[in-house]
Structure formats: structure tokens, C-alpha cells
């Protein structure tokens, strides 16, 4: 048995709306059906990751994360001063 549906209004700029409309057309579904399919699936993935306490990153996010880890940290002046203070300098 299906539960009653409720409305969700989303505001998009023209470029974003056009992208969503074109993607929906590619799948031969309405814009509402496309948004529902994509948003609900993504929300379920994020909820599943949260339950498993897993951080899920896209390929671009993974690359940015690894690049950040690979670069040496650049300390601010305040961090240098705190380090000196903690070392008793």
C-alpha cells in the first residue's frame, strides 16, 4: 500500500534547472520523477554511510583529500608562536 505523497519545493537557478530537465529527458521521465529518483537514492546512500560511520567521497573528493594529505602543513604565525610557547622558547 502506498503512503500519501507530500510536496517538496526546490528553487534552482536557470542553469541548474536546465541541467536537471535535460537529464530527466535523457531518462525519459518527468523532472519530478528524475529529482525523486536521484535525490532519494542519494539520501539513502548518505544515511547508510552515516549508520556505518563511513565517510563516502566522490572520485574528485578522494583526489582532493589525498592531495591535501600529501602536502606539508603550513602553520600560521599563531601556530608557530603556540609551538614555541609549548616548547618553552
CNS distance restraints for C-alpha pairs under 8 A (distance, minus, plus):
assign (resid  12 and name CA) (resid  16 and name CA) 5.85 0.50 0.50
assign (resid  12 and name CA) (resid  17 and name CA) 5.64 0.50 0.50
assign (resid  13 and name CA) (resid  17 and name CA) 6.17 0.50 0.50
assign (resid  14 and name CA) (resid  18 and name CA) 6.08 0.50 0.50
assign (resid  15 and name CA) (resid  19 and name CA) 6.27 0.50 0.50
assign (resid  16 and name CA) (resid  20 and name CA) 6.26 0.50 0.50
assign (resid  17 and name CA) (resid  21 and name CA) 6.05 0.50 0.50
assign (resid  18 and name CA) (resid  22 and name CA) 6.06 0.50 0.50
assign (resid  19 and name CA) (resid  23 and name CA) 6.14 0.50 0.50
assign (resid  20 and name CA) (resid  24 and name CA) 6.10 0.50 0.50
assign (resid  20 and name CA) (resid  31 and name CA) 6.86 0.50 0.50
assign (resid  20 and name CA) (resid  34 and name CA) 7.82 0.50 0.50
assign (resid  20 and name CA) (resid  35 and name CA) 7.63 0.50 0.50
assign (resid  21 and name CA) (resid  25 and name CA) 6.18 0.50 0.50
assign (resid  21 and name CA) (resid  31 and name CA) 5.70 0.50 0.50
assign (resid  22 and name CA) (resid  26 and name CA) 6.31 0.50 0.50
assign (resid  23 and name CA) (resid  27 and name CA) 6.60 0.50 0.50
assign (resid  23 and name CA) (resid  34 and name CA) 7.76 0.50 0.50
assign (resid  24 and name CA) (resid  28 and name CA) 6.12 0.50 0.50
assign (resid  24 and name CA) (resid  29 and name CA) 5.37 0.50 0.50
assign (resid  24 and name CA) (resid  30 and name CA) 6.00 0.50 0.50
assign (resid  24 and name CA) (resid  31 and name CA) 5.43 0.50 0.50
assign (resid  24 and name CA) (resid  33 and name CA) 7.88 0.50 0.50
assign (resid  24 and name CA) (resid  34 and name CA) 5.31 0.50 0.50
assign (resid  25 and name CA) (resid  29 and name CA) 6.11 0.50 0.50
assign (resid  25 and name CA) (resid  30 and name CA) 7.24 0.50 0.50
assign (resid  25 and name CA) (resid  31 and name CA) 7.88 0.50 0.50
assign (resid  27 and name CA) (resid  34 and name CA) 7.85 0.50 0.50
assign (resid  29 and name CA) (resid  33 and name CA) 6.05 0.50 0.50
assign (resid  29 and name CA) (resid  34 and name CA) 6.18 0.50 0.50
assign (resid  30 and name CA) (resid  34 and name CA) 6.12 0.50 0.50
assign (resid  31 and name CA) (resid  35 and name CA) 6.10 0.50 0.50
assign (resid  32 and name CA) (resid  36 and name CA) 6.03 0.50 0.50
assign (resid  33 and name CA) (resid  37 and name CA) 6.06 0.50 0.50
assign (resid  34 and name CA) (resid  38 and name CA) 6.13 0.50 0.50
assign (resid  35 and name CA) (resid  39 and name CA) 5.70 0.50 0.50
assign (resid  36 and name CA) (resid  40 and name CA) 5.75 0.50 0.50
assign (resid  37 and name CA) (resid  41 and name CA) 6.10 0.50 0.50
assign (resid  38 and name CA) (resid  42 and name CA) 6.13 0.50 0.50
assign (resid  39 and name CA) (resid  43 and name CA) 6.01 0.50 0.50
assign (resid  40 and name CA) (resid  44 and name CA) 6.11 0.50 0.50
assign (resid  41 and name CA) (resid  45 and name CA) 6.32 0.50 0.50
assign (resid  42 and name CA) (resid  46 and name CA) 6.23 0.50 0.50
assign (resid  43 and name CA) (resid  47 and name CA) 6.11 0.50 0.50
assign (resid  44 and name CA) (resid  48 and name CA) 6.05 0.50 0.50
assign (resid  45 and name CA) (resid  49 and name CA) 6.17 0.50 0.50
assign (resid  46 and name CA) (resid  50 and name CA) 6.13 0.50 0.50
assign (resid  46 and name CA) (resid  56 and name CA) 7.88 0.50 0.50
assign (resid  47 and name CA) (resid  51 and name CA) 6.18 0.50 0.50
assign (resid  48 and name CA) (resid  52 and name CA) 6.25 0.50 0.50
assign (resid  49 and name CA) (resid  53 and name CA) 5.84 0.50 0.50
assign (resid  49 and name CA) (resid  54 and name CA) 4.99 0.50 0.50
assign (resid  49 and name CA) (resid  55 and name CA) 6.57 0.50 0.50
assign (resid  49 and name CA) (resid  56 and name CA) 6.75 0.50 0.50
assign (resid  50 and name CA) (resid  54 and name CA) 6.17 0.50 0.50
assign (resid  50 and name CA) (resid  55 and name CA) 7.62 0.50 0.50
assign (resid  57 and name CA) (resid  61 and name CA) 5.39 0.50 0.50
assign (resid  57 and name CA) (resid  62 and name CA) 5.68 0.50 0.50
assign (resid  58 and name CA) (resid  62 and name CA) 6.07 0.50 0.50
assign (resid  59 and name CA) (resid  63 and name CA) 6.26 0.50 0.50
assign (resid  60 and name CA) (resid  64 and name CA) 6.25 0.50 0.50
assign (resid  61 and name CA) (resid  65 and name CA) 6.04 0.50 0.50
assign (resid  62 and name CA) (resid  66 and name CA) 6.17 0.50 0.50
assign (resid  63 and name CA) (resid  67 and name CA) 6.08 0.50 0.50
assign (resid  64 and name CA) (resid  68 and name CA) 6.11 0.50 0.50
assign (resid  65 and name CA) (resid  69 and name CA) 6.30 0.50 0.50
assign (resid  66 and name CA) (resid  70 and name CA) 6.10 0.50 0.50
assign (resid  67 and name CA) (resid  71 and name CA) 6.40 0.50 0.50
assign (resid  75 and name CA) (resid  79 and name CA) 5.73 0.50 0.50
assign (resid  75 and name CA) (resid  80 and name CA) 6.43 0.50 0.50
assign (resid  76 and name CA) (resid  80 and name CA) 6.33 0.50 0.50
assign (resid  77 and name CA) (resid  81 and name CA) 6.14 0.50 0.50
assign (resid  78 and name CA) (resid  82 and name CA) 6.11 0.50 0.50
assign (resid  79 and name CA) (resid  83 and name CA) 6.12 0.50 0.50
assign (resid  80 and name CA) (resid  84 and name CA) 6.25 0.50 0.50
assign (resid  81 and name CA) (resid  85 and name CA) 6.12 0.50 0.50
assign (resid  82 and name CA) (resid  86 and name CA) 6.10 0.50 0.50
assign (resid  83 and name CA) (resid  87 and name CA) 6.18 0.50 0.50
assign (resid  84 and name CA) (resid  88 and name CA) 6.18 0.50 0.50
assign (resid  84 and name CA) (resid  89 and name CA) 5.11 0.50 0.50
assign (resid  85 and name CA) (resid  89 and name CA) 5.75 0.50 0.50
